[in-house]
Amino acid sequence: MSAAVFGPTLPVVLVVMLLLFVFIIWTFYDIASRPASDFSGPGLTKTAWLLLLILFTVFLTPIGLGMAIYYLASERRKLPTPANRLKREKLNPLFYLLALLLVLVVLFVFVHPYAQGSGSLSPSALVTGRVSGCVVNGQPGVVAPVSISLTAGNGNVERLTIRGTGGSFSMAISPGNYKMVAKVRVSASHTTYHHWAIAFAKPKTSSPQPANPPTILAVSITSPCKSSPS
């Protein structure tokens, strides 16, 4: 049994980033393919819009995204040529080079740190454990349920429950401070708790995430046999 790493995974990051940058590139295309006369009124010229959108997207992405949203929500509606009567200008090949630059920037700045962790926040480590203690006729019996919760410093909580004949569990974590609690229901009126504090520091030197993350805590939890229903 395993639990997910806290934080967004690579597919989620890729989808979100792809949507945001497709939107920015579409905004760039809409501005670039309009005649310069559409921007002759008060406000930024066509060249200024294009240059600022590129610079902010590359160096200050949130501002670049904000510019694209402002253009679509406000500025575009003020342009004299409606979109349904607009005759697009033929784009300079430079446009395609700039669009490629935007894609490369987002891949390097945003996706690369996630990809290093093989799809999760890098680096990661494992917290593992084993639940046992119930023996019937020399064989593992059905243990009382053990509920395990792992709480991160940001409040995210990962939970799992061990039932049946017990067994092992594994939880992957990213750097940070955690509290792990194992709740063992001994009987209907008796519950015991086990507590662990976990500190996983981010390595000072950057290195590729190993194929098998290291185990920083391994615990053994004893659970009695499950009580028969009365």
HELIX and SHEET records of a PDB file:
HELIX    1   1 LEU A   10  ALA A   32  1                                  23    
HELIX    2   2 ALA A   36  PHE A   39  5                                   4    
HELIX    3   3 LYS A   46  PHE A   59  1                                  14    
HELIX    4   4 THR A   61  TYR A   70  1                                  10    
HELIX    5   5 TYR A   71  GLU A   75  3                                   5    
HELIX    6   6 ARG A   76  LYS A   78  1                                   3    
HELIX    7   7 ALA A   83  ARG A   85  5                                   3    
HELIX    8   8 PRO A   93  VAL A  106  1                                  14    
HELIX    9   9 LEU A  107  VAL A  111  3                                   5    
HELIX   10  10 HIS A  112  ALA A  115  1                                   4    
SHEET    1   A 4 SER A   2  ALA A   3  0                                        
SHEET    2   A 4 GLY A 167  ILE A 173  1                                        
SHEET    3   A 4 ALA A 125  SER A 132 -1                                        
SHEET    4   A 4 THR A 215  THR A 222  1                                        
SHEET    1   B 2 VAL A 135  VAL A 136  0                                        
SHEET    2   B 2 GLN A 139  PRO A 140 -1                                        
SHEET    1   C 4 VAL A 157  ILE A 162  0                                        
SHEET    2   C 4 VAL A 146  ALA A 152 -1                                        
SHEET    3   C 4 GLY A 176  SER A 187 -1                                        
SHEET    4   C 4 HIS A 190  PHE A 200 -1                                        
END                                                                             
